[in-house]
Amino acid sequence: MAKNKKRKKTPQPQPRLGFKPSKSYLEASFATARRILRALGEDESLLDTFTKRQRQDIFRFVTMPPYVACMPGHKVPKPFIAYIQYNLTLTMKKNFFDEANEVTLMDVVTVGLSLMMSFGNALQSNTFPPEQAERIERVFNAMDEKKMITDGLDTMLSSVKTSLMSLSQPNFRIYGLAPCIPEMKHNNNPVIHNMMYITTHECQIRHFKYHDKEHIAFRVFFGPIDQTPSMGTSIALSKLFPGIKHDRELDIYIQSHAIHRFKERIDTLHPVVRTQLLFISLIHPSVVRGTDGRLYIACLMLHKSKVKTIGYFAFTIEGDGLFILTFLPLLSYNVPEGHLICERLHLSQDDIKYLGMDKISFFYDVDIEQIPVLKQVLFDELHLDFIHKMYNTELPDGKTFSEKRTAFVKNFFRDIEDRPSIEHSHSSSQSE
C-alpha cells in the first residue's frame, strides 16, 4: 500500500520588489499628474516646462499600489487576504480626491505620492532653475495643505480596518494590522511599496459569575491597528446610569452563547455583514430599557441613512467589565417591540418562537401584506417593513415569499380577534 505523500505548502504570493518604468507607465503617470495639478488648483503647464529627461527622473520615483500580505510568523487564511485586498483596491479606485478632475484616491497614493516625493527631493537638491523651483514648491505646499496624501493613506487604513472588523471573531481570533511603514527598494529605480501586513491575535478570555455560576466571556476588539491589540470596545458607566458620581469605563466582553444566538436570529444577512453589525453596535452602544425594567444594548444597522434597531443584547456588569449574555430578537417579550405585539395580538413568547417570528427570515419568507391583523402592528405601528429590504430593494435573487409558510401564519391569525387574552409565558433574557 502506497504511503500518503505529504502535500507541499504553497507559498503565499509576494509583491514584486523591483519595477522598471515603461514608456506607457511614464505617459500614464504624466497624464495623471496633470489631473492632480488641476485638482490642486495649480497650472498644469508646469509639467510642460520639464525636459524629457526631467520627466523621466520625476516619474522614475515609483510608488506601487497598496498591497496586503500576511505578516511572517502569523497565519491568515488566503481567502481573507484576498477579501481584504479586493475591498482595499475597490475603495481606493471608487473614491475620489477630486471627482471633477477624475483624481481617485488610488491616483493619490501612487502617482500623487511619487510626485510629492520627487518634488521634495528636487527642492532639497536645487536641481531645477529658480522659476521651475518656485512653481514646484507651490505645488508641493498645495499637496501638503490640502492633506492629499494624508487623506489617501487614512482611507487605506480605514478600508483595511473595516475588513478586519468583518473577519475577526471575539471568541476565536482577532485580525490586526502591523504599523504601516512604506518599504523602499533600490534596484535601478527607487520603488516605494505600500505594504500592509495582517497580523493575528488570540482572543482574551475572562471568567465572571452570573447567578452563582461561573461563565467565560471574550474581550471584544475591533480591528486593532498595532501588533498588540489595543482597540477594545468599552462603555462609560454614566451612559448606563446617568448622574452617577464615580464614572468609569467598562470593558465589553461577550459570551459564545450570545454570538451563536445572534447568528441564529439574524439569519438572512451575510456573515460578514452580521459581524460588522455586532462590532458597530458594541463600538457605539445605544442603551435601551426593556419592559422588564432591565437595560439592553440595541443592535443597530443603517438603512437609507436612518439608524434602525434589529435586536437587543442582554448584559450584566461585574467589576470593570460589561458582559454580553445573549442576543434577544426584536420580537422578544422583554423588549419594546416584542412586548407591544404580544400585548396587541395576545401572543405568548412560545407563539413567537412557534411562528418563527424570533428570526429575521420571518420577514423574508412570510407575505405579511396578506395578514392584515399582523400588518397593522408590524408595519403600520412598529414600522418594521424595512427589515425585508435590508441590503435588497427587492427579494434576493428573484425569491418570492413562501406560500406554504405564509398560509401557515395566516391560518394561525385567522381568528385572532376572537382569541381571549392569555397569560404571556416568556423566557427570561438570561435563558434565551
C-alpha positions as CSV (number, residue, x, y, z in Angstrom):
1,M,0.0,0.0,0.0
2,A,1.5,3.3,-1.1
3,K,2.3,5.8,1.6
4,N,0.5,9.1,1.5
5,K,2.7,11.8,0.2
6,K,2.9,15.0,2.1
7,R,1.4,17.9,0.4
8,K,3.8,20.7,-0.4
9,K,2.8,24.0,1.1
10,T,2.0,26.6,-1.5
11,P,3.8,29.8,-0.5
12,Q,1.7,33.0,-0.4
13,P,2.3,35.3,-3.4
14,Q,4.8,38.1,-2.7
15,P,4.8,41.5,-4.2
16,R,7.3,42.5,-6.9
17,L,10.3,44.1,-5.3
18,G,11.6,45.6,-8.5
19,F,9.9,47.7,-11.1
20,K,11.2,49.2,-14.4
21,P,9.1,52.1,-15.6
22,S,8.0,51.5,-19.2
23,K,7.1,54.2,-21.7
24,S,3.4,53.6,-21.3
25,Y,3.8,53.8,-17.5
26,L,5.5,57.2,-17.8
27,E,2.9,58.5,-20.2
28,A,0.0,57.4,-17.9
29,S,1.7,58.9,-14.9
30,F,2.3,62.2,-16.7
31,A,-1.5,62.3,-17.6
32,T,-2.5,61.6,-14.1
33,A,-0.1,64.2,-12.8
34,R,-1.9,66.8,-15.0
35,R,-5.2,65.9,-13.4
36,I,-3.7,66.1,-9.9
37,L,-2.4,69.6,-10.6
38,R,-5.8,70.7,-11.8
39,A,-7.4,69.2,-8.7
40,L,-5.0,71.3,-6.6
41,G,-5.9,74.5,-8.5
42,E,-2.4,74.7,-10.0
43,D,-1.4,75.4,-13.6
44,E,-0.7,72.1,-15.3
45,S,1.6,73.8,-17.8
46,L,4.3,73.4,-15.2
47,L,4.8,69.8,-16.4
48,D,5.3,71.1,-20.0
49,T,8.4,73.1,-18.9
50,F,10.2,69.9,-17.9
51,T,12.6,68.3,-20.4
52,K,12.1,64.7,-21.4
53,R,14.9,63.7,-19.0
54,Q,13.4,65.6,-16.1
55,R,10.0,64.0,-16.7
56,Q,11.7,60.5,-16.6
57,D,13.5,61.4,-13.4
58,I,10.3,62.6,-11.7
59,F,8.3,59.5,-12.5
60,R,11.1,57.0,-12.0
61,F,10.3,57.5,-8.3
62,V,7.7,54.8,-8.4
63,T,5.0,54.1,-5.8
64,M,3.3,50.8,-6.1
65,P,-0.4,50.3,-5.3
66,P,-1.2,49.2,-1.7
67,Y,-0.6,45.5,-1.3
68,V,-1.9,43.2,1.5
69,A,0.1,40.3,2.8
70,C,0.3,38.1,5.9
71,M,2.9,39.1,8.5
72,P,5.6,36.5,8.6
73,G,5.1,34.2,11.6
74,H,1.3,34.8,11.6
75,K,-1.4,32.6,10.0
76,V,-4.1,34.3,7.9
77,P,-6.3,32.3,5.5
78,K,-5.6,33.1,1.9
79,P,-9.3,33.9,1.1
80,F,-9.2,36.5,4.0
81,I,-6.1,38.2,2.4
82,A,-7.9,38.2,-1.0
83,Y,-11.0,39.7,0.6
84,I,-9.1,42.5,2.3
85,Q,-7.1,43.2,-0.9
86,Y,-10.2,43.3,-3.0
87,N,-12.0,45.7,-0.7
88,L,-8.9,47.9,-0.4
89,T,-8.4,48.2,-4.2
90,L,-12.1,48.8,-4.8
91,T,-12.2,51.5,-2.2
92,M,-9.2,53.4,-3.5
93,K,-10.4,53.3,-7.1
94,K,-14.1,54.2,-6.4
95,N,-13.4,57.1,-4.0
96,F,-12.2,60.5,-5.3
97,F,-9.9,63.2,-4.1
98,D,-11.4,65.4,-6.8
99,E,-14.2,63.8,-8.8
100,A,-14.4,66.7,-11.3
101,N,-10.9,66.0,-12.5
102,E,-11.3,62.3,-12.0
103,V,-8.5,62.0,-9.4
104,T,-9.1,58.9,-7.4
105,L,-7.5,58.0,-4.1
106,M,-5.6,55.3,-5.9
107,D,-4.1,58.1,-8.1
108,V,-3.2,60.0,-4.9
109,V,-1.3,57.1,-3.1
110,T,0.6,56.1,-6.3
111,V,1.3,58.9,-8.7
112,G,0.5,61.7,-6.2
113,L,2.9,60.2,-3.6
114,S,5.6,59.8,-6.3
115,L,5.1,63.4,-7.4
116,M,5.4,64.7,-3.8
117,M,8.5,62.6,-3.1
118,S,10.2,63.7,-6.4
119,F,9.3,67.4,-5.8
120,G,10.5,67.2,-2.2
121,N,13.9,65.8,-3.4
122,A,14.1,68.4,-6.2
123,L,13.6,71.2,-3.6
124,Q,16.4,69.8,-1.4
125,S,18.8,69.2,-4.2
126,N,18.2,72.6,-6.1
127,T,18.5,70.8,-9.4
128,F,15.8,73.0,-11.1
129,P,16.1,76.6,-12.3
130,P,14.6,79.2,-9.9
131,E,11.4,79.7,-12.0
132,Q,10.6,76.0,-12.1
133,A,11.7,75.5,-8.4
134,E,9.3,78.2,-7.3
135,R,6.3,76.5,-9.1
136,I,7.4,73.1,-7.8
137,E,7.4,74.4,-4.3
138,R,3.9,75.9,-4.7
139,V,2.6,72.5,-5.9
140,F,4.4,70.7,-3.1
141,N,2.9,73.1,-0.5
142,A,-0.6,72.8,-2.0
143,M,-0.4,69.0,-1.7
144,D,0.6,69.3,1.9
145,E,-2.0,72.0,2.8
146,K,-4.9,70.0,1.2
147,K,-3.7,66.9,3.0
148,M,-4.0,65.0,-0.2
149,I,-1.6,62.2,0.7
150,T,-2.8,62.0,4.3
151,D,-6.4,61.6,3.2
152,G,-5.4,58.8,0.8
153,L,-3.4,56.9,3.4
154,D,-6.1,57.4,6.0
155,T,-8.6,55.8,3.6
156,M,-6.3,52.9,3.1
157,L,-6.2,52.2,6.8
158,S,-9.9,52.7,7.2
159,S,-10.7,50.2,4.4
160,V,-8.4,47.5,5.9
161,K,-9.7,48.2,9.4
162,T,-13.3,47.7,8.2
163,S,-12.3,44.4,6.6
164,L,-10.5,43.2,9.7
165,M,-13.5,44.1,11.8
166,S,-15.7,41.9,9.5
167,L,-13.4,38.9,9.7
168,S,-12.4,39.0,13.4
169,Q,-14.3,36.7,15.9
170,P,-14.0,37.7,19.6
171,N,-14.3,34.0,20.7
172,F,-11.8,32.7,18.1
173,R,-9.2,35.1,16.6
174,I,-8.6,38.8,16.1
175,Y,-7.0,40.1,12.9
176,G,-4.9,43.2,13.1
177,L,-2.7,45.4,11.1
178,A,1.0,45.9,11.8
179,P,2.3,49.5,11.7
180,C,2.4,50.6,8.1
181,I,5.9,51.7,7.1
182,P,6.5,52.2,3.4
183,E,9.3,49.9,2.2
184,M,11.9,51.5,-0.1
185,K,13.6,49.2,-2.6
186,H,16.5,50.4,-4.7
187,N,17.2,48.5,-7.9
188,N,17.8,50.7,-10.9
189,N,15.0,53.0,-9.6
190,P,13.6,53.9,-6.2
191,V,10.4,52.0,-5.6
192,I,8.0,52.5,-2.6
193,H,5.9,49.6,-1.6
194,N,2.7,50.4,0.3
195,M,2.9,47.1,2.2
196,M,0.1,46.3,4.7
197,Y,0.9,43.3,6.8
198,I,-2.0,41.5,8.5
199,T,-1.4,40.0,12.0
200,T,-3.3,37.5,14.1
201,H,-4.0,37.7,17.9
202,E,-5.6,35.1,20.1
203,C,-8.8,36.0,21.9
204,Q,-8.7,37.3,25.5
205,I,-10.7,35.3,28.0
206,R,-12.2,36.4,31.2
207,H,-14.2,34.5,33.8
208,F,-17.2,36.0,35.6
209,K,-20.0,34.9,37.8
210,Y,-23.7,35.1,37.0
211,H,-26.4,33.6,39.1
212,D,-23.7,32.0,41.2
213,K,-22.3,30.1,38.2
214,E,-19.0,30.7,36.5
215,H,-19.1,31.7,32.9
216,I,-16.5,32.5,30.2
217,A,-16.5,35.6,28.0
218,F,-14.2,37.1,25.4
219,R,-12.9,40.7,25.1
220,V,-14.4,42.5,22.1
221,F,-11.8,44.1,19.8
222,F,-12.5,45.8,16.6
223,G,-9.6,45.6,14.1
224,P,-6.5,46.5,16.1
225,I,-4.0,48.7,14.3
226,D,-1.0,47.6,16.3
227,Q,0.8,44.3,16.7
228,T,-0.7,44.2,20.2
229,P,-4.5,44.6,20.2
230,S,-5.4,47.9,21.8
231,M,-8.7,48.9,20.3
232,G,-11.1,47.2,22.6
233,T,-14.8,48.3,22.9
234,S,-15.8,49.9,26.2
235,I,-18.7,51.9,27.6
236,A,-18.9,54.6,30.2
237,L,-20.8,53.6,33.3
238,S,-22.6,57.0,33.2
239,K,-24.1,56.0,29.9
240,L,-25.9,53.2,31.7
241,F,-26.7,55.1,34.8
242,P,-26.8,58.9,34.2
243,G,-25.9,61.1,37.1
244,I,-23.6,58.5,38.7
245,K,-21.0,60.2,40.9
246,H,-18.0,57.9,40.2
247,D,-17.9,57.3,36.5
248,R,-15.6,54.7,34.9
249,E,-15.1,52.8,31.6
250,L,-16.3,49.3,31.4
251,D,-14.5,46.9,29.0
252,I,-17.0,44.9,26.9
253,Y,-16.9,41.1,26.8
254,I,-19.2,38.6,25.1
255,Q,-20.2,35.0,25.6
256,S,-20.0,32.5,22.8
257,H,-23.7,31.8,23.6
258,A,-24.6,35.4,22.6
259,I,-22.7,35.1,19.3
260,H,-24.5,31.8,18.5
261,R,-27.9,33.3,19.3
262,F,-27.0,36.4,17.2
263,K,-26.2,34.1,14.2
264,E,-29.4,32.1,14.6
265,R,-31.7,35.1,14.8
266,I,-30.1,37.5,12.3
267,D,-30.1,34.6,9.9
268,T,-30.6,36.2,6.4
269,L,-27.6,38.5,6.4
270,H,-24.2,37.6,5.0
271,P,-21.8,36.5,7.8
272,V,-19.5,39.5,7.1
273,V,-22.4,42.0,7.4
274,R,-23.6,40.3,10.6
275,T,-20.1,40.5,12.1
276,Q,-20.0,44.2,11.2
277,L,-23.3,44.8,12.9
278,L,-22.1,43.1,16.1
279,F,-19.0,45.2,16.3
280,I,-20.6,48.5,15.3
281,S,-23.4,48.1,17.9
282,L,-20.8,47.5,20.6
283,I,-18.4,50.2,19.5
284,H,-21.1,52.8,19.8
285,P,-23.5,51.2,22.2
286,S,-27.1,52.6,22.5
287,V,-28.8,51.7,25.7
288,V,-32.5,50.9,26.0
289,R,-34.6,50.0,28.9
290,G,-36.8,47.0,28.3
291,T,-40.4,46.4,29.5
292,D,-39.0,44.2,32.3
293,G,-37.0,47.1,33.7
294,R,-33.6,45.8,32.6
295,L,-31.2,47.7,30.4
296,Y,-30.3,46.3,27.0
297,I,-27.8,47.4,24.2
298,A,-29.6,47.9,20.9
299,C,-28.3,46.1,17.8
300,L,-28.3,48.8,15.2
301,M,-28.0,49.0,11.4
302,L,-28.1,51.8,8.9
303,H,-30.9,51.7,6.4
304,K,-31.5,54.6,4.0
305,S,-29.5,57.0,6.2
306,K,-31.6,56.1,9.2
307,V,-30.5,54.0,12.2
308,K,-32.8,51.0,12.8
309,T,-32.9,48.6,15.7
310,I,-33.0,44.9,14.7
311,G,-32.5,43.3,18.2
312,Y,-31.0,43.7,21.7
313,F,-28.0,42.4,23.7
314,A,-28.7,41.4,27.3
315,F,-25.8,42.0,29.7
316,T,-24.6,42.1,33.2
317,I,-21.9,44.1,35.0
318,E,-19.1,42.7,37.2
319,G,-16.2,44.9,38.4
320,D,-14.8,46.8,35.4
321,G,-16.4,44.6,32.8
322,L,-19.7,44.6,31.0
323,F,-20.6,41.0,29.9
324,I,-22.9,40.3,26.9
325,L,-25.1,37.3,28.0
326,T,-27.3,36.7,25.0
327,F,-29.0,38.3,21.9
328,L,-32.7,38.9,22.1
329,P,-34.8,39.1,18.8
330,L,-36.7,42.2,18.0
331,L,-40.0,40.5,18.9
332,S,-38.9,39.1,22.3
333,Y,-41.5,39.8,25.0
334,N,-39.0,41.7,27.2
335,V,-38.1,44.4,24.7
336,P,-40.4,47.2,23.5
337,E,-41.3,45.9,20.0
338,G,-41.9,42.4,21.1
339,H,-43.9,43.4,24.2
340,L,-46.2,45.5,22.0
341,I,-47.0,42.8,19.6
342,C,-47.6,40.2,22.3
343,E,-50.0,42.6,24.1
344,R,-51.9,43.6,21.0
345,L,-52.2,40.2,19.4
346,H,-52.4,38.1,22.6
347,L,-49.3,36.2,21.8
348,S,-47.0,34.3,24.2
349,Q,-43.3,34.0,23.8
350,D,-43.8,30.4,22.8
351,D,-46.2,31.6,20.0
352,I,-43.4,33.9,18.8
353,K,-41.0,31.0,18.5
354,Y,-43.6,28.7,17.0
355,L,-44.3,31.1,14.2
356,G,-40.6,31.8,13.7
357,M,-41.1,35.5,14.4
358,D,-37.9,35.5,16.5
359,K,-35.8,35.3,13.3
360,I,-35.2,37.9,10.7
361,S,-36.0,35.3,8.0
362,F,-39.7,35.6,9.0
363,F,-39.9,38.9,7.3
364,Y,-38.3,37.4,4.1
365,D,-40.5,34.3,3.9
366,V,-43.9,35.5,5.0
367,D,-46.0,37.8,2.9
368,I,-47.3,40.0,5.8
369,E,-49.4,42.0,3.4
370,Q,-51.8,39.0,3.3
371,I,-52.3,39.1,7.0
372,P,-54.0,42.4,7.9
373,V,-54.0,42.0,11.7
374,L,-50.2,41.3,11.6
375,K,-49.5,44.0,9.1
376,Q,-51.4,46.5,11.3
377,V,-48.9,46.0,14.2
378,L,-45.7,45.1,12.4
379,F,-45.8,47.7,9.6
380,D,-48.3,50.4,10.5
381,E,-47.4,50.7,14.2
382,L,-43.9,49.4,14.6
383,H,-42.7,50.3,11.1
384,L,-40.7,47.1,10.6
385,D,-41.4,46.9,6.9
386,F,-37.8,47.9,6.3
387,I,-36.4,44.6,7.5
388,H,-37.1,42.5,4.4
389,K,-35.5,45.3,2.3
390,M,-32.2,45.3,4.2
391,Y,-29.4,45.3,1.6
392,N,-32.0,44.5,-1.0
393,T,-34.5,46.7,-2.8
394,E,-36.3,43.5,-3.9
395,L,-36.3,40.0,-2.6
396,P,-32.9,38.5,-3.2
397,D,-32.3,36.6,-6.4
398,G,-35.9,36.9,-7.5
399,K,-37.0,34.9,-4.5
400,T,-40.7,35.1,-3.7
401,F,-42.4,34.7,-0.4
402,S,-43.0,31.2,0.8
403,E,-46.7,30.3,0.1
404,K,-46.6,27.4,2.5
405,R,-45.2,29.5,5.4
406,T,-47.5,32.4,4.6
407,A,-50.5,30.1,4.7
408,F,-49.3,28.6,8.0
409,V,-49.0,32.0,9.7
410,K,-52.2,33.2,8.0
411,N,-54.2,30.3,9.4
412,F,-52.7,31.0,12.9
413,F,-54.0,34.6,12.9
414,R,-57.3,33.9,11.1
415,D,-59.4,34.0,14.3
416,I,-57.0,36.3,16.2
417,E,-59.7,38.9,17.0
418,D,-61.8,36.2,18.8
419,R,-58.9,34.8,20.8
420,P,-59.1,35.5,24.5
421,S,-56.2,37.3,26.3
422,I,-53.8,34.8,27.7
423,E,-51.0,34.9,30.3
424,H,-47.8,35.6,28.5
425,S,-45.3,32.9,29.2
426,H,-41.8,34.2,28.3
427,S,-38.3,33.1,29.0
428,S,-36.1,35.3,31.0
429,S,-33.5,37.1,28.9
430,Q,-30.6,35.2,30.5
431,S,-32.0,31.9,29.4
432,E,-32.6,33.0,25.8
